[in-house]
Amino acid sequence: MSQPLPGPAPQCVRVGDTMINEADIAREMQHHRADDPRRAREEAAGALVVRELLRLEVERLALGEVAQPQVGETHEEACVRVLLEREALTPHPDETACRQYFERNRERLRRPDRVLLRHILIAAAPADEHARAQARALGEELIGELCRTPERFAELAERHSACPSRETGGELGWIERGDTTPEFERQVVLLKPGLAGLTVESRWGHHVVFVDAVERGEPLDYAEAAPKIAAYLEAQVKQHAIHQYLRNLARRYPVQGLEESTVTP
């Protein structure tokens, strides 16, 4: 049995004639983690309201009879896709809009940055908290040693690293986004040249990292950037169109017990 939320009892949530019960909201909350349980409940209730608004409109338009699921889709997902393709129309961005975005965002439109680095991997399983704590401690010990004697990096990599790169002094070569584990990349591309003062944590354990060089990605010309710009602008317009469509549905099927701003996909 779920525990009641602290404070005043939340309002009942209703979409048209349909009641969203607290048991369903409690089940949905597991997909909406938040520090504040009331915020988690609000987000969960909002997701269920959106689902019910779309279900009611699919039913009104009898789209269940014509929607054909694509590979990997459920029938419900196919119905929603057909509904949004039909009702939440999204115009494709034209050449003028793409060029205006390009001119305003030249500095951001670049090829990926890349870093030349070496590392020492202190391996630890993701679920083994004790092993990960030990890996961090050893990594910090090695960083302290390398601050005093940086020339020992290859020696320490050969002795301690769980990565095959230990055979070449820990060298990984040039790294850019998409080359290695995402959480590792997100951190190392932000580092400055030299020895990182803290370990870099990934699913594999803790890494002692030395950045030998950083190269900023070259600016893209318009021909290279145009497809990315068009996809980005289309996604933005589509999101706005869906939000507006849901607001319209919330007027057709009045929503009670939930702020309108929470009714989002």
Beta strands, then each sheet from edge to edge (+ up, - down):
strand 1: 13-15
strand 2: 18-20
strand 3: 114-123
strand 4: 171-176
strand 5: 194-195
strand 6: 200-202
strand 7: 205-215
strand 8: 255-256
sheet 1: 2+ 1- 8+
sheet 2: 4+ 3- 7+ 5-
sheet 3: 4+ 3- 7+ 6-
end
